[in-house]
Amino acid sequence: MARGRSSEDRRVIEVFITPEGGELAERVMEEIRTALAPFTGRPGARDRHELARLLDVVSGAATGPHGEAGPAKAP
C-alpha cells in the first residue's frame, strides 16, 4: 500500500494499493480459493451418490419404510 496527496485537494491523503500489493493480493486470494475448494466445490458423482444414499437412510429412519413415524426396519 502507498499513500499520497490528492491532486484535486491537497488536504486529502489517498491510500492505494501498489502493483506489488495487487500481485500479493492475487496470490493470497488464489491460496484461499485452493484451500476452500474442497468445501465449496461441486461434489463428484461418487460423492453425490453417497450423499443421496445417506439422505435416504436418514429420511427412512425418520419416517419409517412406509411413511409412519419411527425407525426404518432393516431389510
C-alpha positions in Angstrom: 0.0 0.0 0.0 1.0 3.6 -0.5 -0.4 6.9 0.2 -0.1 10.3 -1.4 -1.8 13.7 -1.6 -4.9 14.1 -3.8 -4.2 16.0 -7.0 -7.7 17.6 -6.6 -7.5 18.6 -2.9 -4.1 18.7 -1.3 -5.6 18.4 2.1 -6.7 14.8 1.3 -4.4 11.9 1.6 -5.3 9.0 -0.7 -4.3 5.4 0.2 -4.0 3.0 -2.7 -2.6 -0.5 -3.4 0.7 -0.7 -5.2 1.3 -3.1 -8.2 3.3 -5.3 -5.8 0.4 -5.2 -3.3 -2.0 -6.2 -6.1 0.1 -9.2 -7.0 0.3 -10.2 -3.4 -3.5 -9.9 -3.0 -4.0 -12.1 -6.1 -1.6 -14.8 -4.7 -3.3 -14.8 -1.4 -6.8 -15.0 -3.0 -5.7 -18.0 -5.1 -4.4 -19.7 -2.0 -7.7 -19.1 -0.2 -9.6 -20.4 -3.2 -7.4 -23.5 -3.3 -7.8 -24.1 0.4 -11.6 -23.7 0.3 -12.2 -25.7 -2.9 -12.8 -29.0 -1.1 -15.6 -27.3 0.9 -17.1 -25.1 -1.8 -16.6 -27.1 -5.0 -19.3 -29.2 -6.6 -19.0 -32.8 -5.3 -18.1 -35.5 -7.8 -20.6 -38.2 -9.0 -19.4 -40.7 -6.4 -19.9 -38.2 -3.5 -23.3 -37.1 -4.8 -24.3 -40.8 -4.9 -23.1 -41.3 -1.4 -24.9 -38.2 -0.2 -28.2 -39.4 -1.8 -27.7 -42.8 -0.2 -27.1 -41.2 3.2 -30.1 -38.9 2.8 -32.3 -41.9 2.0 -31.1 -43.6 5.2 -31.7 -40.6 7.3 -35.1 -40.0 5.7 -36.1 -43.6 6.1 -35.0 -43.6 9.8 -37.1 -40.5 10.5 -40.3 -41.7 8.8 -40.1 -45.5 8.6 -40.2 -47.5 5.4 -44.0 -46.8 4.8 -44.1 -43.2 5.9 -45.1 -44.0 9.6 -43.2 -42.3 12.4 -40.4 -44.3 13.9 -37.2 -46.0 12.7 -36.9 -47.9 9.5 -36.9 -51.7 9.7 -33.8 -53.4 8.4 -34.4 -55.4 5.2 
